[in-house]
Amino acid sequence: MSAPPVDYYTALEVDSKATQQQIRDAYKKQALRHHPDRVPEGSPERSTRTKKFQQINDAYYTLSDPTRRKDYDASRNHFHGFASSSAQNDADNEDVPPPQAGGSSFPWSAFGFGGKASSEQDRNTFSNEQFGGVFEEMMHDEGLAEEDKTPNRRFWSVVGAVSGGAMGFIVANMPGAIAGAVGGNRLGAIRDKRGKSVYSVFQELDQPEKMRLLSELASKVFAHAIS
């Protein structure tokens, strides 16, 4: 007997009565918390994070749309043996089960992009594209992107300081790191934006820079949620 599908409300850590804004805010927090780029590329944790990140995106895709959410709620409430949210709180790293054959199985492919993806690459592409839009919104909220979603001077200053600081530390230890950070900040502040969106630029960054930006953004989002 197959296990019941993961509860999308549990995946986002929200109540089933949550408002659409609460769903969106929860997605921001969970996507930042579990994003694969918050760990090094060779980390054994990356695979688990990728699966969890895909699960969170499937949940947001379904629950952020009133029609999809209504259909999902109807099936969720009538699925015999569907685990409650409290019983699934420790299931963060559980794989999303594939659609099952047979008329009595849960219609998993009807909800979330994951059930419709033809390959793992498709799921990764969708997850990144969906996160990208919300990421740009968060970067704008933090003053790191313009209205047209292009990186601003502050964004390049932050990225330049991280890059320069890392290079300076490698070359000349801590004094070099300080000098490199200052130099990188100045260079980053005048870097040509080339009309790219802030998320496009983010995807081109080296892994340490991605980790730093996501961690700093996550700390601000979590701080806002607490305050």
Beta strands, then each sheet from edge to edge (+ up, - down):
end
